[in-house]
Amino acid sequence: MTSVGGRTVLVVDDEENIRDLVGGYLRRDGFDVAEAASGEDALAVLSRDPIALVLLDVRLPGIDGVETLRRIRRTSDVPVLMLTARAEEADRIVGLEVGADDYVTKPFSPREVVARVRAILRRGDGGARGADRLDVGDVGIDLAGREVTVDGAPATLTALEFDLLAALASAPGRVFTRRQLIERVWGWDFFGDERIVDVHVRKLRRALGDDADSPRLLHTVRGVGYKLAAP
């Protein structure tokens, strides 16, 4: 397996036919593909090969997809797109809380999977526009350097969490709807549930030490969406 230009996608599924199907579509779209049939195999691949994105099934033999994701997040912020069954809403929510960037429900269209992969990687390549730095209270946002500090100390954010913060920071004080945030952060071709925004806002608040009941930074506008406090 070789990687060209950081374009290798690791497909993790215990069903060979799914790996073959998704891998074939990814290869036709110009991606390199690595495969793993278990969480253990996936962790081994990640430890030795440069991977741009992980496509991870929740239901795996041995350690399941959620536990595999937990172990990935101990050492890496590589984007992870999870595959779940329609009835596994709890798994989807847990996966997002643990650090998944997005999910696709089975049965799925391989074209949809490729579109999601492209959208996630495009999001990671894009930079914030406008001012290079924004300070809101004790939170400093370096948009050009993609770094955030809280009271002078570095805050640990995933790439998606930073992109969500940067979208809100593009217009402090403006209320963004969930759909507007999805289009800016996940991409216009996102097909999933808009509640994914709520999950990542909770994670972002946690990373920044912000209190949802008495927010100093991220404010909920009920029935509409979210806004970042003006500097």
Beta strands, then each sheet from edge to edge (+ up, - down):
strand 1: 8-12
strand 2: 32-36
strand 3: 53-57
strand 4: 80-85
strand 5: 102-106
strand 6: 133-136
strand 7: 139-142
strand 8: 147-150
strand 9: 153-154
strand 10: 176-177
strand 11: 218-221
strand 12: 225-228
sheet 1: 2+ 1+ 3+ 4+ 5+
sheet 2: 6+ 7- 8+ 9-
sheet 3: 10+ 12- 11+
end
